[in-house]
Amino acid sequence: MKIDVADLDVVYLSYDEPQKEEFWIKIQNMIPWAVRVDGVKGSDAAHKAAADASNTDRFILIDGDNLPDERFFNLTLEFDEVSKDAVLRWRARNHINGLMYGNGGLSCWTKGFVYNMKTHENSPGEDATDVEFCFDPQYWAMHDCYSTTYPNGSAYHAWRAGFREGVKMCLDRGRKPTVAEFQNRVHARNLDHLTIWQNVGRDVEYGDYAILGARMGTYKTMLTDWDHREVQWFDNLETLYDQDVAGADVEEDIRYFGDRLATQLDLPMLNMDSEASAFFKQHYRSNWRNLGPMIKENQ
């Protein structure tokens, strides 16, 4: 079964992103048939609202801080018996640190999957669904990259993006490992992504806040008794930011948490300035090429 992306409904899912109105104008100009869902609390509830807004059983979802490549909407998706019910999540290039993975990327959902899932704030308390969608076998991580995510719309949003990844990249299929298990239980790719979040980004506005957030998220998850499931709610993170980050010396805190992560978790902590960050991003995956919209990440 072949489906032209242009025949699918497109839902722009925004919440509190500072640039969401600017991005919505750009998306409307690029994709005139796009619709918008805005301000729904909770990741699970927001995705169900997006499914409600779509008139097609499959729909494309664009996150509120993401700008897609216009050429994506000229593609054709080809499904077979194995893939016909799968959710597809393509990579996005992260504007802060240059990482290219599913975080913030374009996705293609089925209404059935969305209505049946129970994740994040609607999780029944299972490790695999408390803070993620991605451990369902029908949720496919795809190889190609078709968009750029800009999670640095403000100091708080950059910190929040880093903090959430600093938490989630520590987990073993959603479960918090012990300190002794950390290096062996956490997936090697997640460790790579985690250390890039924790070190790269000073060449963009608020990139230092993302670095601080990633270090704080890992520190609080692995080296304190803080409940990592608090990342289910943005309100919790805003309170934490107001209490511990707003008005603080960012560089001093980056060093403080970096010293503890290096000592207690054996994570590499570097003092990469803006030039070093820009150099890394210029050469990281500089030979990247897309292989086709139905190619999975592990193929």
C-alpha positions in Angstrom: 0.0 0.0 0.0 1.4 3.4 -1.1 0.4 6.6 0.6 1.5 10.1 -0.6 2.5 12.2 2.4 0.6 15.0 0.8 -2.6 13.0 1.2 -2.3 12.8 4.9 -3.5 15.3 7.4 -0.8 17.3 9.2 -1.2 18.4 12.8 1.0 21.0 14.3 1.2 20.2 18.0 2.3 23.2 20.1 2.2 24.0 23.8 4.3 26.9 25.2 7.1 27.2 22.7 8.2 30.9 22.4 8.4 30.7 18.6 5.2 28.7 18.0 3.3 31.5 16.3 6.2 32.3 14.0 6.6 28.6 13.2 2.9 28.1 12.6 2.9 30.8 10.0 5.8 29.2 8.2 4.1 25.7 8.4 0.9 27.1 7.0 2.7 28.6 4.1 4.5 25.3 3.5 1.6 23.0 4.2 -1.7 24.8 3.6 -3.8 21.8 4.8 -2.1 21.7 8.2 -4.2 22.0 11.3 -3.2 23.0 14.8 -3.6 21.7 18.3 -2.3 24.1 21.0 -1.9 24.2 24.8 -3.1 20.7 25.7 -1.5 19.6 29.0 0.2 16.2 29.1 2.0 14.3 26.3 -0.6 11.5 26.1 -3.6 13.9 26.2 -1.9 16.1 23.6 -1.4 13.3 21.1 -5.0 12.1 21.6 -6.1 15.7 20.8 -4.0 15.6 17.6 -5.6 12.3 16.6 -9.0 13.9 17.1 -8.0 16.8 14.9 -7.1 14.5 12.0 -9.6 13.4 9.4 -7.2 10.7 8.0 -6.5 7.5 9.9 -2.8 8.2 9.5 -1.5 11.7 10.1 1.8 13.5 10.3 2.7 15.3 13.5 4.9 18.3 13.8 6.2 19.3 17.2 5.9 23.0 18.3 9.6 23.7 18.1 10.2 21.9 14.8 10.5 23.2 11.2 10.2 20.5 8.5 12.0 20.2 5.2 9.4 21.1 2.6 10.5 18.2 0.4 9.2 15.7 2.9 5.7 16.4 1.8 6.5 15.2 -1.7 7.5 11.7 -0.5 5.5 8.5 -0.8 5.3 6.0 2.1 5.0 2.3 1.2 3.4 0.0 3.8 3.2 -3.8 3.9 1.7 -6.3 6.3 4.5 -5.7 8.8 4.6 -1.9 8.7 0.9 -1.1 8.1 0.1 -0.4 11.7 3.5 1.0 12.7 4.1 4.6 14.0 7.1 6.1 12.2 9.4 8.6 13.9 12.0 10.2 11.7 15.1 12.0 12.9 15.4 15.7 13.5 18.6 17.7 13.6 18.9 19.5 16.9 19.8 23.2 16.5 21.5 23.3 19.9 24.0 20.5 19.6 23.7 19.0 16.1 22.4 15.6 17.3 20.3 13.7 14.7 17.8 11.3 16.3 14.1 11.0 17.0 13.8 13.7 19.6 11.5 16.4 18.2 11.4 14.8 14.7 8.5 14.4 12.3 6.3 11.4 13.0 3.5 9.5 11.3 0.8 8.1 13.7 -2.3 5.9 13.3 -5.3 7.0 15.2 -5.7 3.4 16.6 -2.2 3.5 18.1 -2.8 6.9 19.7 -6.2 6.0 21.2 -5.0 2.7 22.6 -1.7 3.9 24.1 -1.3 4.8 27.8 1.9 6.8 28.3 3.4 9.7 30.3 0.7 11.1 32.6 -1.7 8.3 31.5 0.8 5.5 32.2 -0.4 2.7 34.4 2.9 3.0 36.3 5.1 0.8 33.9 8.7 1.8 33.4 8.4 1.5 29.6 5.5 4.0 29.4 6.1 6.5 32.3 8.2 8.9 30.2 8.4 7.6 26.7 6.4 6.3 23.7 9.2 4.5 22.0 9.3 1.1 23.6 6.2 -0.2 21.9 7.3 -2.6 19.2 5.0 -0.8 16.7 6.8 2.5 17.3 9.6 2.6 14.7 12.7 4.8 14.8 13.5 5.7 11.2 16.8 6.4 9.6 16.2 9.6 7.6 16.2 13.2 8.8 13.6 15.6 7.5 13.5 18.5 9.9 15.3 20.7 12.4 14.2 21.1 16.0 14.8 24.4 17.8 14.3 23.8 21.5 16.2 26.9 22.6 13.4 29.5 22.3 14.2 30.8 25.7 16.6 30.1 28.6 13.9 28.0 30.3 13.0 26.0 27.2 16.6 25.2 26.4 17.2 24.1 30.0 14.0 22.0 29.9 15.0 20.3 26.7 18.4 19.4 28.1 17.0 18.4 31.5 14.4 16.0 30.0 17.0 14.3 27.8 19.5 14.3 30.7 16.9 12.2 32.6 15.6 10.0 29.8 19.0 9.1 28.4 20.0 7.6 31.8 17.2 5.1 31.8 17.3 1.4 30.8 14.1 1.0 28.8 12.4 3.4 31.2 13.9 2.0 34.4 16.3 3.9 36.6 19.6 1.9 36.9 21.7 1.9 40.0 25.0 3.9 39.9 26.8 0.5 39.7 24.7 -0.5 36.7 24.8 2.8 34.9 27.7 2.3 32.4 26.7 -1.2 31.5 22.9 -1.0 31.5 22.4 2.3 29.6 22.4 1.8 25.8 25.7 2.9 24.2 23.9 5.2 21.7 22.0 6.9 24.6 25.3 7.5 26.4 26.7 9.1 23.3 23.7 11.4 22.9 23.8 12.2 26.6 27.4 13.3 26.6 26.8 15.5 23.6 23.8 17.2 25.3 26.0 17.7 28.3 28.9 19.4 26.4 27.9 20.9 23.1 25.9 24.0 22.3 27.6 27.2 23.5 27.6 28.6 19.9 23.8 29.2 19.9 21.6 31.3 22.1 20.8 29.6 25.5 22.9 26.6 24.5 24.6 26.9 27.9 21.2 26.4 29.6 20.7 23.2 27.6 24.1 22.0 28.8 23.2 22.8 32.4 19.8 21.2 32.0 21.3 17.9 30.7 23.8 17.8 33.5 21.2 18.6 36.2 18.8 16.0 34.8 21.4 13.2 35.0 22.6 14.3 38.4 19.1 14.4 39.9 18.1 11.1 38.3 21.2 9.1 39.2 22.7 10.8 42.2 19.7 11.9 44.3 16.4 10.3 45.4 14.4 12.7 43.1 11.6 10.9 41.2 12.5 10.9 37.5 8.8 10.5 36.6 8.3 14.2 37.4 9.3 14.9 33.8 5.8 13.8 32.8 4.6 17.3 33.7 6.1 20.6 32.4 4.7 22.4 35.5 7.1 20.4 37.7 10.0 21.4 35.5 9.0 25.0 35.5 8.9 25.0 39.4 12.3 23.3 39.5 13.8 25.9 37.1 12.4 28.8 39.1 13.8 27.4 42.3 17.2 26.2 41.2 18.2 27.9 37.9 16.6 31.3 37.4 19.1 33.9 38.4 21.9 31.4 39.1 25.4 31.6 37.7 25.0 29.2 34.8 28.7 28.5 34.2 29.4 27.9 37.9 26.5 25.4 38.0 27.7 23.7 34.8 31.0 23.1 36.4 29.5 22.0 39.7 27.3 19.3 38.2 30.0 18.4 35.7 32.5 17.7 38.4 30.0 15.3 40.2 29.0 13.5 37.0 32.6 13.0 36.0 33.6 11.7 39.5 30.6 9.6 40.3 29.4 8.3 36.9 32.6 8.5 34.9 31.0 10.7 32.3 33.3 12.9 30.1 32.8 16.6 30.9 34.4 19.1 28.6 34.6 22.9 28.6 33.7 23.3 24.9 33.5 27.0 24.0 31.4 28.4 21.2 34.1 27.8 18.6 34.6 24.2 19.6 30.8 23.6 19.6 30.4 25.1 16.2 33.4 23.0 14.9 31.9 19.8 16.3 28.5 20.5 14.7 30.0 21.3 11.4 31.8 17.9 11.2 29.4 15.7 13.1 27.7 13.5 10.5 28.9 15.9 7.7 28.6 13.0 5.2 25.0 12.2 6.3 22.6 11.2 3.6 19.0 10.0 3.6 18.3 6.5 2.4 14.5 6.6 2.0 11.5 7.3 4.2 10.7 3.7 5.0 14.3 2.7 6.1 14.5 2.0 9.8 17.2 3.3 12.0 18.7 -0.1 12.6 18.8 -1.3 9.0 
